[in-house]
């Protein structure tokens, strides 16, 4: 388990729901990954990210899918691609990543409470 944090620490992490609007392979990445463009609604707009999710997802299967992401980390250069958000996932039994998503349709940009 990680170090304990306060609620105020947690409140600093801005986690939002977004809808994948574009996805494509990322062959330049050191580890297999996909490039995603995620719509976080009118307040945040579209953001891009790199995600190591190729074990469980194809680009085509991701279009229209809701995901959760941390939107207030600074951008990070991943090879030739600038990642603007951190898409959240959980490891499956084989070590692949399963994306975290709401179990019902929610508004793009909806904040995790």
C-alpha positions, 0 to 999 in steps of 0.5 A: 500500500502507498503512503497515506494521504489526506483528503486535501491531497486527494482533492488536488487530483483532478480526475475526469470522464472523457470519451475517446474520439480518436485512437491509433497505434503508437509504433514509436513507443518503447513499449506497445501503446496506443495514442488516444484523443479524448473529449473532456467536454467544453471546459477542457476540450480534447486532450491526447495521451499515450496508453499501454493498453494494447493487450486488451484494446484495439484502436477501433474498439476504443472509439466512443468509449468512456474513460477516466483520466487525471487531467491536471498533471503537466504534459509529458513527452513520450517519444515524438508524442506529447501526452496531456492526461493520464488515462487510468487503468487496472492490471488484469490477471495477465498483466494487461491494462483494463481501462477504468470507466463509469458503468453508465453514460456520463457527461464528458468532463464529469469530475470524479467525486 
